Amino acid sequence: MARAVTTQRKALNTAVAWIIGLLIFFPILWTILTSFKTEADAIANPPVLFAFDWTLENYAEVMERSNYGRFLSNSIIIAGGSTILGIIIAVPAAWSMAFVPSKRTKDILLWMLSTKMLPAVGVLYPIYLLCIQLGVLDNRFALVVILMLINLPIIVWMLYTYFKEIPGEILEAARMDGASLKEEILYVLTPMAVPGIASTLLLNFILAWNEAFWTLNLTSVDAAPLTAFIASYSSPEGLFFAKLSAASTMAIAPILILGWFSQKQLVRGLTFGAVK
Amino acid sequence: MATQHSRSAARIMMAPAVFFLLVWMLVPLCMTLWFSVRDFRPLRGGDNGFVGLENFVRFVSSSAFWPAILTTLMIVGGVLLISIVFGVLLAILLDKPMWGQGIVRILVIAPFFVMPTVSALVWKNMFMDSVNGVFAHLWRFFGADPVVWLSEVPTFSIVMIVSWQWLPFATLILLTAIQSLDSEQLEAAEMDGASPLSRFFYITLPHLSRAITIVVLIQTIFLLAIFAEIFVTTGGAFGTRTLTYLIFQRVLESQNVGLGSAGGVYAIILANIVALFLMRIVGKNLDK
């Protein structure tokens, strides 16, 4: 029996939840709105919420002066590349751990998780030095590899928990019918695993996009992604709120949209299957 | 049953992931350990030889060490407190029947997807600026003097910024956990005359305890490592230097690699203590 809820009760819940939700969302809303203001409107006192002259000039100016396209493409290459590379390495590993478990599977999974716990700052100089020695400081490919390694444990874990949910009987049935390992993976497993792989891709793309330790410390010009692009606004320069907002909006908009699709997977991915 | 054939195939399929992670973990770790016992300063003669545990002693006895530990504890503790207390309350609220639940959820979770450099800069300038920030307008509206947030209450300001990013994470996980709570149990308790408060303390909170533990552990590991939020707001000034930031400064800014590496070893030990507890819980869950 569902509990009867009075309309007043529901209205009260709705009102409180919406007020809190809007308060939490307000900094993002404010940033997006400010990005369409003139610099003068952006600092107007009292502030105006909607009734200002909407303009796109901030976007034009940001694009012009900072070569936004290069930062954007770096972000896409680094986040996308590291995610895809990670998936390629992780799918076979997660597959074998989920379907051909051995006594050591649990230990290997936990060990992988433990590498994720290694604080980045603890290995900052070695990585920095290795990048210099290999001539790949400020290099996109180096960041692809590093971010892939950082997120690999999460990718393996997420895929493992998804694969675990695929009933093993189906695979056995396929084997009985004489399917080879290749056919088994290609025609039985893959179609069932696609949703899980897609969710994993999405979440890890977001994590890699927002990563701001290695991307700030290992890039300067050529490989700098959007995290570094935004950090370049950290020293104030006259009136710049509207331009900062435009730059910020451009950096977060794509990921906000992707993020909304990945709420559910976020829980699974970041708690390593411990909360479902 | 897995055959011998599929077993060896499984091992081969696992090899690349295990190999890469092993290299990724061992090589830098060994290098950090190596540097930590040497006097290594790239700008001053490079490697000046073995110094034993001197770096470890000097890192701890430097005047910056204890303040950095204190700041780290204040930031991690503050953010945990805010995100757990408000996270539980928000999760309970969002679980209740209402109109537009999906949209509210999206509004609440959004900050988690904002990249750290953006949220830090937006808060620093558009909200905390003492002349043109939203808070300054608000303060003046009520006739108060605007606060210079990042220099007057710097640690608190950073706690606020970071909490804004992590409260959504805690809320989302706690909401997921709360939704698995059997509502009949709550109804039965209500019929037996249990007050809302005792229902919360005797049913909801115990049910959430595992999820809360997990949120605390995961957030602690991430919060110990926050970097960008300090990098673009105060740059470690005004007593906002955390352990992570102190090591960063030793290694890259003053290029004292030996000293910084010793600090890195401390950071690794600290993170591992927390990780041990987390792994225990996750490991138990695997057995089910």
Interface residues (C-beta under 8 A of the other chain):
Chain A: M1 R3 V5 R9 K10 N13 T14 V16 A17 W18 I20 G21 L22 I24 F25 P27 I28 W30 T31 T34 A42 I43 N45 P46 P47 I89 A90 P92 A93 W95 S96 M97 F99 V100 S102 K106 I108 L109 L110 M112 L113 S114 T115 M117 L118 P119 A120 V121 G122 V123 L124 Y125 P126 I127 Y128 L129 L130 L149 L152 P153 V156 L181 I206 W209 N210 A212 F213 L216 N217 L226 T227 A228 I230 A231 Y233 S234 P236 F240 F241 L244 S245 S248 A251 I252 I255 L256 L258 G259 W260 Q263 L266 V267 L270 T271 F272 G273 A274 V275 K276
Chain B: A2 H5 S6 R7 A9 A10 R11 M13 M14 P16 A17 V18 F20 L21 W24 M25 V27 P28 L29 M31 T32 F35 L90 L93 L94 K96 P97 M98 W99 G100 Q101 I103 V104 R105 I106 L107 V108 I109 A110 P111 F112 F113 V114 M115 P116 T117 V118 S119 L121 V122 W123 K124 N125 M126 F127 V131 N132 V134 H137 R140 F141 W164 L167 P168 F169 L172 I173 T176 A177 S180 S183 E187 R210 A211 I214 I218 I221 L224 A225 F227 A228 F231 V232 T233 T244 I247 F248 V251 L252 V257 G260 S261 G264 V265 A267 I268 L270 A271 N272 V274 A275 L278 M279 I281 V282 G283 N285 L286 D287
